[in-house]
Amino acid sequence: MWDLETVPDLAGFAAANDLVGKSDVEVREAIGDKFPKHIYHSIVCIGALIAHWEPDHWAVDAVGAPHVGERRCSAHQLLDLEGNFA
């Protein structure tokens, strides 16, 4: 199972909606309370869980959400070539 955590991509939204040069507050006001389209999100965390079914329950084999600091990460960076968490 994968889980993506995102934050609004204010610069992308601003560029697409003629708001370049506006403050973050002004861009957030333009977005409003609605959930922005996925294209206007930046991924900040990718988490993964690997489990298998036992006769009467799910058993967790591995879980991870490695910290990559300021750089962007992608799903393939979480797993090594054998499918293990890096």
NORHU-V118674 format. One record per helix or strand. SS is the DSSP state (H for helix, E for strand). FROM is the first residue (numbers start at 1). TO is the last residue. Records with the same first field share a line. If there is no record, write none. Layout:
SS->FROM-TO / FROM-TO
This chain:
E->2-8 / 41-53 / 58-64 / 79-79 / 85-85
H->10-16 / 24-31 / 38-40 / 75-77
